[in-house]
Amino acid sequence: MASQRCDLDHVIRFPDGPTAEGNLHALCRHHHRLKHHTRWRVSVDDEAVCTWTSPSGQVYRTTPFDHRELVT
């Protein structure tokens, strides 16, 4: 599903983390609130893979879509 609206989120909360490309990602409002108002945690690696960890310790990974594949 295409993104219609999103929040730009600091992976490491500001002011502890910088407002810089490597510390920012786009989240829908639901996931942004989930991250900041519950015990869910998220981390992002150098390849932009997000790892979400639930309060019970279940791990979910999401990989970014490579839009460069559309330009051929």
mmJSON file of the N, C-alpha and C atoms, coordinates in Angstrom:
{"data_MODEL":{"atom_site":{
"group_PDB":["ATOM","ATOM","ATOM","ATOM","ATOM","ATOM","ATOM","ATOM","ATOM","ATOM","ATOM","ATOM","ATOM","ATOM","ATOM","ATOM","ATOM","ATOM","ATOM","ATOM","ATOM","ATOM","ATOM","ATOM","ATOM","ATOM","ATOM","ATOM","ATOM","ATOM","ATOM","ATOM","ATOM","ATOM","ATOM","ATOM","ATOM","ATOM","ATOM","ATOM","ATOM","ATOM","ATOM","ATOM","ATOM","ATOM","ATOM","ATOM","ATOM","ATOM","ATOM","ATOM","ATOM","ATOM","ATOM","ATOM","ATOM","ATOM","ATOM","ATOM","ATOM","ATOM","ATOM","ATOM","ATOM","ATOM","ATOM","ATOM","ATOM","ATOM","ATOM","ATOM","ATOM","ATOM","ATOM","ATOM","ATOM","ATOM","ATOM","ATOM","ATOM","ATOM","ATOM","ATOM","ATOM","ATOM","ATOM","ATOM","ATOM","ATOM","ATOM","ATOM","ATOM","ATOM","ATOM","ATOM","ATOM","ATOM","ATOM","ATOM","ATOM","ATOM","ATOM","ATOM","ATOM","ATOM","ATOM","ATOM","ATOM","ATOM","ATOM","ATOM","ATOM","ATOM","ATOM","ATOM","ATOM","ATOM","ATOM","ATOM","ATOM","ATOM","ATOM","ATOM","ATOM","ATOM","ATOM","ATOM","ATOM","ATOM","ATOM","ATOM","ATOM","ATOM","ATOM","ATOM","ATOM","ATOM","ATOM","ATOM","ATOM","ATOM","ATOM","ATOM","ATOM","ATOM","ATOM","ATOM","ATOM","ATOM","ATOM","ATOM","ATOM","ATOM","ATOM","ATOM","ATOM","ATOM","ATOM","ATOM","ATOM","ATOM","ATOM","ATOM","ATOM","ATOM","ATOM","ATOM","ATOM","ATOM","ATOM","ATOM","ATOM","ATOM","ATOM","ATOM","ATOM","ATOM","ATOM","ATOM","ATOM","ATOM","ATOM","ATOM","ATOM","ATOM","ATOM","ATOM","ATOM","ATOM","ATOM","ATOM","ATOM","ATOM","ATOM","ATOM","ATOM","ATOM","ATOM","ATOM","ATOM","ATOM","ATOM","ATOM","ATOM","ATOM","ATOM","ATOM","ATOM","ATOM","ATOM","ATOM","ATOM","ATOM","ATOM","ATOM"],
"id":[1,2,3,4,5,6,7,8,9,10,11,12,13,14,15,16,17,18,19,20,21,22,23,24,25,26,27,28,29,30,31,32,33,34,35,36,37,38,39,40,41,42,43,44,45,46,47,48,49,50,51,52,53,54,55,56,57,58,59,60,61,62,63,64,65,66,67,68,69,70,71,72,73,74,75,76,77,78,79,80,81,82,83,84,85,86,87,88,89,90,91,92,93,94,95,96,97,98,99,100,101,102,103,104,105,106,107,108,109,110,111,112,113,114,115,116,117,118,119,120,121,122,123,124,125,126,127,128,129,130,131,132,133,134,135,136,137,138,139,140,141,142,143,144,145,146,147,148,149,150,151,152,153,154,155,156,157,158,159,160,161,162,163,164,165,166,167,168,169,170,171,172,173,174,175,176,177,178,179,180,181,182,183,184,185,186,187,188,189,190,191,192,193,194,195,196,197,198,199,200,201,202,203,204,205,206,207,208,209,210,211,212,213,214,215,216],
"type_symbol":["N","C","C","N","C","C","N","C","C","N","C","C","N","C","C","N","C","C","N","C","C","N","C","C","N","C","C","N","C","C","N","C","C","N","C","C","N","C","C","N","C","C","N","C","C","N","C","C","N","C","C","N","C","C","N","C","C","N","C","C","N","C","C","N","C","C","N","C","C","N","C","C","N","C","C","N","C","C","N","C","C","N","C","C","N","C","C","N","C","C","N","C","C","N","C","C","N","C","C","N","C","C","N","C","C","N","C","C","N","C","C","N","C","C","N","C","C","N","C","C","N","C","C","N","C","C","N","C","C","N","C","C","N","C","C","N","C","C","N","C","C","N","C","C","N","C","C","N","C","C","N","C","C","N","C","C","N","C","C","N","C","C","N","C","C","N","C","C","N","C","C","N","C","C","N","C","C","N","C","C","N","C","C","N","C","C","N","C","C","N","C","C","N","C","C","N","C","C","N","C","C","N","C","C","N","C","C","N","C","C","N","C","C","N","C","C"],
"label_atom_id":["N","CA","C","N","CA","C","N","CA","C","N","CA","C","N","CA","C","N","CA","C","N","CA","C","N","CA","C","N","CA","C","N","CA","C","N","CA","C","N","CA","C","N","CA","C","N","CA","C","N","CA","C","N","CA","C","N","CA","C","N","CA","C","N","CA","C","N","CA","C","N","CA","C","N","CA","C","N","CA","C","N","CA","C","N","CA","C","N","CA","C","N","CA","C","N","CA","C","N","CA","C","N","CA","C","N","CA","C","N","CA","C","N","CA","C","N","CA","C","N","CA","C","N","CA","C","N","CA","C","N","CA","C","N","CA","C","N","CA","C","N","CA","C","N","CA","C","N","CA","C","N","CA","C","N","CA","C","N","CA","C","N","CA","C","N","CA","C","N","CA","C","N","CA","C","N","CA","C","N","CA","C","N","CA","C","N","CA","C","N","CA","C","N","CA","C","N","CA","C","N","CA","C","N","CA","C","N","CA","C","N","CA","C","N","CA","C","N","CA","C","N","CA","C","N","CA","C","N","CA","C","N","CA","C","N","CA","C","N","CA","C","N","CA","C","N","CA","C","N","CA","C"],
"label_alt_id":[null,null,null,null,null,null,null,null,null,null,null,null,null,null,null,null,null,null,null,null,null,null,null,null,null,null,null,null,null,null,null,null,null,null,null,null,null,null,null,null,null,null,null,null,null,null,null,null,null,null,null,null,null,null,null,null,null,null,null,null,null,null,null,null,null,null,null,null,null,null,null,null,null,null,null,null,null,null,null,null,null,null,null,null,null,null,null,null,null,null,null,null,null,null,null,null,null,null,null,null,null,null,null,null,null,null,null,null,null,null,null,null,null,null,null,null,null,null,null,null,null,null,null,null,null,null,null,null,null,null,null,null,null,null,null,null,null,null,null,null,null,null,null,null,null,null,null,null,null,null,null,null,null,null,null,null,null,null,null,null,null,null,null,null,null,null,null,null,null,null,null,null,null,null,null,null,null,null,null,null,null,null,null,null,null,null,null,null,null,null,null,null,null,null,null,null,null,null,null,null,null,null,null,null,null,null,null,null,null,null,null,null,null,null,null,null],
"label_comp_id":["MET","MET","MET","ALA","ALA","ALA","SER","SER","SER","GLN","GLN","GLN","ARG","ARG","ARG","CYS","CYS","CYS","ASP","ASP","ASP","LEU","LEU","LEU","ASP","ASP","ASP","HIS","HIS","HIS","VAL","VAL","VAL","ILE","ILE","ILE","ARG","ARG","ARG","PHE","PHE","PHE","PRO","PRO","PRO","ASP","ASP","ASP","GLY","GLY","GLY","PRO","PRO","PRO","THR","THR","THR","ALA","ALA","ALA","GLU","GLU","GLU","GLY","GLY","GLY","ASN","ASN","ASN","LEU","LEU","LEU","HIS","HIS","HIS","ALA","ALA","ALA","LEU","LEU","LEU","CYS","CYS","CYS","ARG","ARG","ARG","HIS","HIS","HIS","HIS","HIS","HIS","HIS","HIS","HIS","ARG","ARG","ARG","LEU","LEU","LEU","LYS","LYS","LYS","HIS","HIS","HIS","HIS","HIS","HIS","THR","THR","THR","ARG","ARG","ARG","TRP","TRP","TRP","ARG","ARG","ARG","VAL","VAL","VAL","SER","SER","SER","VAL","VAL","VAL","ASP","ASP","ASP","ASP","ASP","ASP","GLU","GLU","GLU","ALA","ALA","ALA","VAL","VAL","VAL","CYS","CYS","CYS","THR","THR","THR","TRP","TRP","TRP","THR","THR","THR","SER","SER","SER","PRO","PRO","PRO","SER","SER","SER","GLY","GLY","GLY","GLN","GLN","GLN","VAL","VAL","VAL","TYR","TYR","TYR","ARG","ARG","ARG","THR","THR","THR","THR","THR","THR","PRO","PRO","PRO","PHE","PHE","PHE","ASP","ASP","ASP","HIS","HIS","HIS","ARG","ARG","ARG","GLU","GLU","GLU","LEU","LEU","LEU","VAL","VAL","VAL","THR","THR","THR"],
"label_asym_id":["A","A","A","A","A","A","A","A","A","A","A","A","A","A","A","A","A","A","A","A","A","A","A","A","A","A","A","A","A","A","A","A","A","A","A","A","A","A","A","A","A","A","A","A","A","A","A","A","A","A","A","A","A","A","A","A","A","A","A","A","A","A","A","A","A","A","A","A","A","A","A","A","A","A","A","A","A","A","A","A","A","A","A","A","A","A","A","A","A","A","A","A","A","A","A","A","A","A","A","A","A","A","A","A","A","A","A","A","A","A","A","A","A","A","A","A","A","A","A","A","A","A","A","A","A","A","A","A","A","A","A","A","A","A","A","A","A","A","A","A","A","A","A","A","A","A","A","A","A","A","A","A","A","A","A","A","A","A","A","A","A","A","A","A","A","A","A","A","A","A","A","A","A","A","A","A","A","A","A","A","A","A","A","A","A","A","A","A","A","A","A","A","A","A","A","A","A","A","A","A","A","A","A","A","A","A","A","A","A","A","A","A","A","A","A","A"],
"label_entity_id":["1","1","1","1","1","1","1","1","1","1","1","1","1","1","1","1","1","1","1","1","1","1","1","1","1","1","1","1","1","1","1","1","1","1","1","1","1","1","1","1","1","1","1","1","1","1","1","1","1","1","1","1","1","1","1","1","1","1","1","1","1","1","1","1","1","1","1","1","1","1","1","1","1","1","1","1","1","1","1","1","1","1","1","1","1","1","1","1","1","1","1","1","1","1","1","1","1","1","1","1","1","1","1","1","1","1","1","1","1","1","1","1","1","1","1","1","1","1","1","1","1","1","1","1","1","1","1","1","1","1","1","1","1","1","1","1","1","1","1","1","1","1","1","1","1","1","1","1","1","1","1","1","1","1","1","1","1","1","1","1","1","1","1","1","1","1","1","1","1","1","1","1","1","1","1","1","1","1","1","1","1","1","1","1","1","1","1","1","1","1","1","1","1","1","1","1","1","1","1","1","1","1","1","1","1","1","1","1","1","1","1","1","1","1","1","1"],
"label_seq_id":[1,1,1,2,2,2,3,3,3,4,4,4,5,5,5,6,6,6,7,7,7,8,8,8,9,9,9,10,10,10,11,11,11,12,12,12,13,13,13,14,14,14,15,15,15,16,16,16,17,17,17,18,18,18,19,19,19,20,20,20,21,21,21,22,22,22,23,23,23,24,24,24,25,25,25,26,26,26,27,27,27,28,28,28,29,29,29,30,30,30,31,31,31,32,32,32,33,33,33,34,34,34,35,35,35,36,36,36,37,37,37,38,38,38,39,39,39,40,40,40,41,41,41,42,42,42,43,43,43,44,44,44,45,45,45,46,46,46,47,47,47,48,48,48,49,49,49,50,50,50,51,51,51,52,52,52,53,53,53,54,54,54,55,55,55,56,56,56,57,57,57,58,58,58,59,59,59,60,60,60,61,61,61,62,62,62,63,63,63,64,64,64,65,65,65,66,66,66,67,67,67,68,68,68,69,69,69,70,70,70,71,71,71,72,72,72],
"pdbx_PDB_ins_code":[null,null,null,null,null,null,null,null,null,null,null,null,null,null,null,null,null,null,null,null,null,null,null,null,null,null,null,null,null,null,null,null,null,null,null,null,null,null,null,null,null,null,null,null,null,null,null,null,null,null,null,null,null,null,null,null,null,null,null,null,null,null,null,null,null,null,null,null,null,null,null,null,null,null,null,null,null,null,null,null,null,null,null,null,null,null,null,null,null,null,null,null,null,null,null,null,null,null,null,null,null,null,null,null,null,null,null,null,null,null,null,null,null,null,null,null,null,null,null,null,null,null,null,null,null,null,null,null,null,null,null,null,null,null,null,null,null,null,null,null,null,null,null,null,null,null,null,null,null,null,null,null,null,null,null,null,null,null,null,null,null,null,null,null,null,null,null,null,null,null,null,null,null,null,null,null,null,null,null,null,null,null,null,null,null,null,null,null,null,null,null,null,null,null,null,null,null,null,null,null,null,null,null,null,null,null,null,null,null,null,null,null,null,null,null,null],
"Cartn_x":[0.845,0.0,0.89,0.575,1.35,1.106,2.125,2.004,1.257,0.252,-0.488,-0.002,0.216,0.669,1.641,2.588,3.51,4.112,4.706,5.441,6.917,7.743,9.181,9.605,10.222,10.519,12.013,12.466,13.848,13.931,14.809,14.992,15.474,16.524,16.967,16.37,15.535,14.788,15.663,15.128,15.733,15.5,16.447,17.733,18.886,18.585,19.659,20.268,19.431,19.894,19.796,20.625,20.645,19.478,19.163,18.23,19.082,19.323,20.2,19.637,19.99,19.451,19.515,20.612,20.772,19.945,19.318,18.518,17.051,16.643,15.258,14.64,13.351,12.594,11.139,10.406,8.998,8.132,7.219,6.278,4.864,3.919,2.529,2.215,1.155,0.809,0.612,-0.034,-0.27,1.05,2.008,3.288,4.131,4.017,4.744,4.246,2.934,2.376,2.708,2.658,2.999,4.414,5.329,6.725,6.891,6.197,6.431,5.525,4.422,3.47,3.233,4.004,3.89,5.297,5.396,6.704,7.306,6.722,7.333,8.617,9.626,10.906,11.263,11.976,12.406,13.864,14.586,15.953,16.068,17.013,17.227,18.705,19.031,20.442,20.921,22.169,22.769,22.108,21.387,20.705,19.23,18.845,17.483,16.475,16.949,16.058,15.602,14.285,13.717,13.454,13.873,13.589,12.704,11.475,10.498,10.468,10.481,10.4,9.183,8.304,7.075,7.381,6.435,6.643,6.91,6.42,6.652,7.954,8.686,9.968,9.91,8.717,8.588,9.266,10.022,10.774,10.185,10.024,9.52,10.497,10.855,11.786,11.097,11.335,10.811,11.971,11.938,12.986,12.382,13.154,12.629,12.488,11.512,11.334,12.366,13.042,14.059,13.386,13.096,12.406,13.276,14.566,15.447,15.093,14.479,14.071,13.004,12.272,11.215,11.766,12.987,13.602,14.561,14.052,14.927,14.642],
"Cartn_y":[-1.173,0.0,1.235,2.187,3.417,4.289,5.002,5.897,7.162,7.497,8.731,9.844,9.474,10.423,9.689,10.413,9.777,10.831,10.346,11.191,10.866,11.874,11.662,11.426,10.28,9.855,9.724,10.156,9.922,8.489,7.677,6.308,6.355,7.116,7.415,8.773,8.787,10.005,11.25,12.334,13.647,14.072,14.63,15.146,14.151,12.901,11.918,11.521,11.477,11.156,12.376,12.467,13.65,13.677,14.864,15.01,14.919,13.676,13.406,12.209,12.088,11.049,9.648,9.317,7.986,7.717,8.749,8.593,8.93,9.039,9.381,8.31,8.055,7.193,7.622,7.253,7.635,6.531,6.922,5.982,6.516,5.608,6.048,6.485,7.259,7.792,6.671,5.58,4.456,3.9,3.618,3.045,4.063,5.334,6.37,6.417,6.391,6.397,5.103,3.985,2.701,2.748,3.317,3.396,4.293,5.415,6.406,6.266,5.553,5.504,4.097,3.132,1.763,1.228,-0.044,-0.651,-1.296,-1.069,-1.537,-0.751,-1.412,-0.754,-1.004,-0.044,-0.19,0.229,-0.481,-0.098,-0.217,0.512,0.505,0.288,-0.667,-0.926,-0.1,-0.294,0.502,0.274,-0.825,-1.106,-0.734,0.037,0.536,-0.557,-1.675,-2.73,-2.354,-2.272,-1.946,-3.233,-3.258,-4.375,-3.862,-4.361,-4.006,-5.13,-4.77,-5.745,-5.431,-6.427,-6.25,-6.297,-5.855,-5.933,-7.355,-8.376,-9.764,-10.343,-9.542,-9.987,-10.556,-10.597,-11.062,-10.046,-10.537,-9.66,-9.712,-8.527,-8.394,-7.516,-7.948,-7.156,-6.739,-5.493,-5.003,-4.475,-4.771,-4.289,-3.246,-2.213,-1.161,-1.649,-1.12,-1.414,-0.628,-1.272,-0.61,-0.041,1.258,1.924,2.029,1.792,1.85,0.742,-0.342,-1.43,-1.0,0.069,0.547,1.359,1.82,2.67,1.822,1.201,0.401,0.688],
"Cartn_z":[0.0,0.0,0.0,-0.819,-0.912,0.319,0.701,1.848,1.439,2.184,1.947,2.875,4.117,5.132,6.04,6.577,7.509,8.43,9.495,10.431,10.263,10.26,10.245,11.689,11.948,13.309,13.536,14.707,15.123,15.639,15.064,15.54,16.991,17.246,18.611,18.952,19.965,20.302,20.373,19.836,19.997,21.45,22.148,21.717,21.861,22.271,22.42,21.078,20.036,18.691,17.801,16.78,15.917,14.928,14.463,13.351,12.09,11.666,10.525,9.77,8.506,7.638,8.248,8.868,9.43,10.678,11.232,12.446,12.208,10.968,10.648,9.774,10.016,9.113,9.158,8.117,8.012,8.597,9.479,10.063,9.889,9.686,9.697,11.133,11.271,12.602,13.627,13.225,14.142,14.688,13.799,14.245,15.012,14.661,15.396,16.842,17.018,18.376,19.119,18.402,19.011,19.591,18.826,19.257,20.49,20.502,21.561,22.779,22.66,23.772,24.312,23.847,24.359,24.599,24.909,25.167,23.919,22.736,21.498,21.276,20.688,20.39,18.932,18.343,16.951,16.834,15.967,15.613,14.103,13.539,12.092,11.841,10.942,10.659,9.468,9.075,7.994,6.633,6.476,5.213,5.278,6.297,6.5,6.831,7.356,7.823,9.226,9.418,10.726,11.49,12.731,13.619,14.741,14.765,15.79,16.816,18.087,19.165,20.022,20.146,20.921,22.409,23.235,24.685,25.173,24.456,24.867,24.317,23.512,22.973,21.562,20.95,19.562,18.637,17.654,16.752,15.354,14.749,13.38,12.616,11.403,10.579,9.293,8.891,7.629,6.799,5.525,4.62,3.694,3.374,2.516,1.071,0.371,-1.038,-1.832,-2.759,-3.572,-4.819,-4.773,-5.877,-7.129,-6.977,-8.156,-9.142,-8.658,-9.547,-10.536,-10.221,-11.113,-12.285,-12.15,-13.181,-14.008,-15.045,-15.908,-17.365],
"occupancy":[1.0,1.0,1.0,1.0,1.0,1.0,1.0,1.0,1.0,1.0,1.0,1.0,1.0,1.0,1.0,1.0,1.0,1.0,1.0,1.0,1.0,1.0,1.0,1.0,1.0,1.0,1.0,1.0,1.0,1.0,1.0,1.0,1.0,1.0,1.0,1.0,1.0,1.0,1.0,1.0,1.0,1.0,1.0,1.0,1.0,1.0,1.0,1.0,1.0,1.0,1.0,1.0,1.0,1.0,1.0,1.0,1.0,1.0,1.0,1.0,1.0,1.0,1.0,1.0,1.0,1.0,1.0,1.0,1.0,1.0,1.0,1.0,1.0,1.0,1.0,1.0,1.0,1.0,1.0,1.0,1.0,1.0,1.0,1.0,1.0,1.0,1.0,1.0,1.0,1.0,1.0,1.0,1.0,1.0,1.0,1.0,1.0,1.0,1.0,1.0,1.0,1.0,1.0,1.0,1.0,1.0,1.0,1.0,1.0,1.0,1.0,1.0,1.0,1.0,1.0,1.0,1.0,1.0,1.0,1.0,1.0,1.0,1.0,1.0,1.0,1.0,1.0,1.0,1.0,1.0,1.0,1.0,1.0,1.0,1.0,1.0,1.0,1.0,1.0,1.0,1.0,1.0,1.0,1.0,1.0,1.0,1.0,1.0,1.0,1.0,1.0,1.0,1.0,1.0,1.0,1.0,1.0,1.0,1.0,1.0,1.0,1.0,1.0,1.0,1.0,1.0,1.0,1.0,1.0,1.0,1.0,1.0,1.0,1.0,1.0,1.0,1.0,1.0,1.0,1.0,1.0,1.0,1.0,1.0,1.0,1.0,1.0,1.0,1.0,1.0,1.0,1.0,1.0,1.0,1.0,1.0,1.0,1.0,1.0,1.0,1.0,1.0,1.0,1.0,1.0,1.0,1.0,1.0,1.0,1.0,1.0,1.0,1.0,1.0,1.0,1.0],
"B_iso_or_equiv":[0.0,0.0,0.0,0.0,0.0,0.0,0.0,0.0,0.0,0.0,0.0,0.0,0.0,0.0,0.0,0.0,0.0,0.0,0.0,0.0,0.0,0.0,0.0,0.0,0.0,0.0,0.0,0.0,0.0,0.0,0.0,0.0,0.0,0.0,0.0,0.0,0.0,0.0,0.0,0.0,0.0,0.0,0.0,0.0,0.0,0.0,0.0,0.0,0.0,0.0,0.0,0.0,0.0,0.0,0.0,0.0,0.0,0.0,0.0,0.0,0.0,0.0,0.0,0.0,0.0,0.0,0.0,0.0,0.0,0.0,0.0,0.0,0.0,0.0,0.0,0.0,0.0,0.0,0.0,0.0,0.0,0.0,0.0,0.0,0.0,0.0,0.0,0.0,0.0,0.0,0.0,0.0,0.0,0.0,0.0,0.0,0.0,0.0,0.0,0.0,0.0,0.0,0.0,0.0,0.0,0.0,0.0,0.0,0.0,0.0,0.0,0.0,0.0,0.0,0.0,0.0,0.0,0.0,0.0,0.0,0.0,0.0,0.0,0.0,0.0,0.0,0.0,0.0,0.0,0.0,0.0,0.0,0.0,0.0,0.0,0.0,0.0,0.0,0.0,0.0,0.0,0.0,0.0,0.0,0.0,0.0,0.0,0.0,0.0,0.0,0.0,0.0,0.0,0.0,0.0,0.0,0.0,0.0,0.0,0.0,0.0,0.0,0.0,0.0,0.0,0.0,0.0,0.0,0.0,0.0,0.0,0.0,0.0,0.0,0.0,0.0,0.0,0.0,0.0,0.0,0.0,0.0,0.0,0.0,0.0,0.0,0.0,0.0,0.0,0.0,0.0,0.0,0.0,0.0,0.0,0.0,0.0,0.0,0.0,0.0,0.0,0.0,0.0,0.0,0.0,0.0,0.0,0.0,0.0,0.0,0.0,0.0,0.0,0.0,0.0,0.0],
"pdbx_formal_charge":[null,null,null,null,null,null,null,null,null,null,null,null,null,null,null,null,null,null,null,null,null,null,null,null,null,null,null,null,null,null,null,null,null,null,null,null,null,null,null,null,null,null,null,null,null,null,null,null,null,null,null,null,null,null,null,null,null,null,null,null,null,null,null,null,null,null,null,null,null,null,null,null,null,null,null,null,null,null,null,null,null,null,null,null,null,null,null,null,null,null,null,null,null,null,null,null,null,null,null,null,null,null,null,null,null,null,null,null,null,null,null,null,null,null,null,null,null,null,null,null,null,null,null,null,null,null,null,null,null,null,null,null,null,null,null,null,null,null,null,null,null,null,null,null,null,null,null,null,null,null,null,null,null,null,null,null,null,null,null,null,null,null,null,null,null,null,null,null,null,null,null,null,null,null,null,null,null,null,null,null,null,null,null,null,null,null,null,null,null,null,null,null,null,null,null,null,null,null,null,null,null,null,null,null,null,null,null,null,null,null,null,null,null,null,null,null],
"auth_seq_id":[1,1,1,2,2,2,3,3,3,4,4,4,5,5,5,6,6,6,7,7,7,8,8,8,9,9,9,10,10,10,11,11,11,12,12,12,13,13,13,14,14,14,15,15,15,16,16,16,17,17,17,18,18,18,19,19,19,20,20,20,21,21,21,22,22,22,23,23,23,24,24,24,25,25,25,26,26,26,27,27,27,28,28,28,29,29,29,30,30,30,31,31,31,32,32,32,33,33,33,34,34,34,35,35,35,36,36,36,37,37,37,38,38,38,39,39,39,40,40,40,41,41,41,42,42,42,43,43,43,44,44,44,45,45,45,46,46,46,47,47,47,48,48,48,49,49,49,50,50,50,51,51,51,52,52,52,53,53,53,54,54,54,55,55,55,56,56,56,57,57,57,58,58,58,59,59,59,60,60,60,61,61,61,62,62,62,63,63,63,64,64,64,65,65,65,66,66,66,67,67,67,68,68,68,69,69,69,70,70,70,71,71,71,72,72,72],
"auth_comp_id":["MET","MET","MET","ALA","ALA","ALA","SER","SER","SER","GLN","GLN","GLN","ARG","ARG","ARG","CYS","CYS","CYS","ASP","ASP","ASP","LEU","LEU","LEU","ASP","ASP","ASP","HIS","HIS","HIS","VAL","VAL","VAL","ILE","ILE","ILE","ARG","ARG","ARG","PHE","PHE","PHE","PRO","PRO","PRO","ASP","ASP","ASP","GLY","GLY","GLY","PRO","PRO","PRO","THR","THR","THR","ALA","ALA","ALA","GLU","GLU","GLU","GLY","GLY","GLY","ASN","ASN","ASN","LEU","LEU","LEU","HIS","HIS","HIS","ALA","ALA","ALA","LEU","LEU","LEU","CYS","CYS","CYS","ARG","ARG","ARG","HIS","HIS","HIS","HIS","HIS","HIS","HIS","HIS","HIS","ARG","ARG","ARG","LEU","LEU","LEU","LYS","LYS","LYS","HIS","HIS","HIS","HIS","HIS","HIS","THR","THR","THR","ARG","ARG","ARG","TRP","TRP","TRP","ARG","ARG","ARG","VAL","VAL","VAL","SER","SER","SER","VAL","VAL","VAL","ASP","ASP","ASP","ASP","ASP","ASP","GLU","GLU","GLU","ALA","ALA","ALA","VAL","VAL","VAL","CYS","CYS","CYS","THR","THR","THR","TRP","TRP","TRP","THR","THR","THR","SER","SER","SER","PRO","PRO","PRO","SER","SER","SER","GLY","GLY","GLY","GLN","GLN","GLN","VAL","VAL","VAL","TYR","TYR","TYR","ARG","ARG","ARG","THR","THR","THR","THR","THR","THR","PRO","PRO","PRO","PHE","PHE","PHE","ASP","ASP","ASP","HIS","HIS","HIS","ARG","ARG","ARG","GLU","GLU","GLU","LEU","LEU","LEU","VAL","VAL","VAL","THR","THR","THR"],
"auth_asym_id":["A","A","A","A","A","A","A","A","A","A","A","A","A","A","A","A","A","A","A","A","A","A","A","A","A","A","A","A","A","A","A","A","A","A","A","A","A","A","A","A","A","A","A","A","A","A","A","A","A","A","A","A","A","A","A","A","A","A","A","A","A","A","A","A","A","A","A","A","A","A","A","A","A","A","A","A","A","A","A","A","A","A","A","A","A","A","A","A","A","A","A","A","A","A","A","A","A","A","A","A","A","A","A","A","A","A","A","A","A","A","A","A","A","A","A","A","A","A","A","A","A","A","A","A","A","A","A","A","A","A","A","A","A","A","A","A","A","A","A","A","A","A","A","A","A","A","A","A","A","A","A","A","A","A","A","A","A","A","A","A","A","A","A","A","A","A","A","A","A","A","A","A","A","A","A","A","A","A","A","A","A","A","A","A","A","A","A","A","A","A","A","A","A","A","A","A","A","A","A","A","A","A","A","A","A","A","A","A","A","A","A","A","A","A","A","A"],
"auth_atom_id":["N","CA","C","N","CA","C","N","CA","C","N","CA","C","N","CA","C","N","CA","C","N","CA","C","N","CA","C","N","CA","C","N","CA","C","N","CA","C","N","CA","C","N","CA","C","N","CA","C","N","CA","C","N","CA","C","N","CA","C","N","CA","C","N","CA","C","N","CA","C","N","CA","C","N","CA","C","N","CA","C","N","CA","C","N","CA","C","N","CA","C","N","CA","C","N","CA","C","N","CA","C","N","CA","C","N","CA","C","N","CA","C","N","CA","C","N","CA","C","N","CA","C","N","CA","C","N","CA","C","N","CA","C","N","CA","C","N","CA","C","N","CA","C","N","CA","C","N","CA","C","N","CA","C","N","CA","C","N","CA","C","N","CA","C","N","CA","C","N","CA","C","N","CA","C","N","CA","C","N","CA","C","N","CA","C","N","CA","C","N","CA","C","N","CA","C","N","CA","C","N","CA","C","N","CA","C","N","CA","C","N","CA","C","N","CA","C","N","CA","C","N","CA","C","N","CA","C","N","CA","C","N","CA","C","N","CA","C","N","CA","C","N","CA","C","N","CA","C","N","CA","C"],
"pdbx_PDB_model_num":[1,1,1,1,1,1,1,1,1,1,1,1,1,1,1,1,1,1,1,1,1,1,1,1,1,1,1,1,1,1,1,1,1,1,1,1,1,1,1,1,1,1,1,1,1,1,1,1,1,1,1,1,1,1,1,1,1,1,1,1,1,1,1,1,1,1,1,1,1,1,1,1,1,1,1,1,1,1,1,1,1,1,1,1,1,1,1,1,1,1,1,1,1,1,1,1,1,1,1,1,1,1,1,1,1,1,1,1,1,1,1,1,1,1,1,1,1,1,1,1,1,1,1,1,1,1,1,1,1,1,1,1,1,1,1,1,1,1,1,1,1,1,1,1,1,1,1,1,1,1,1,1,1,1,1,1,1,1,1,1,1,1,1,1,1,1,1,1,1,1,1,1,1,1,1,1,1,1,1,1,1,1,1,1,1,1,1,1,1,1,1,1,1,1,1,1,1,1,1,1,1,1,1,1,1,1,1,1,1,1,1,1,1,1,1,1]
}}}
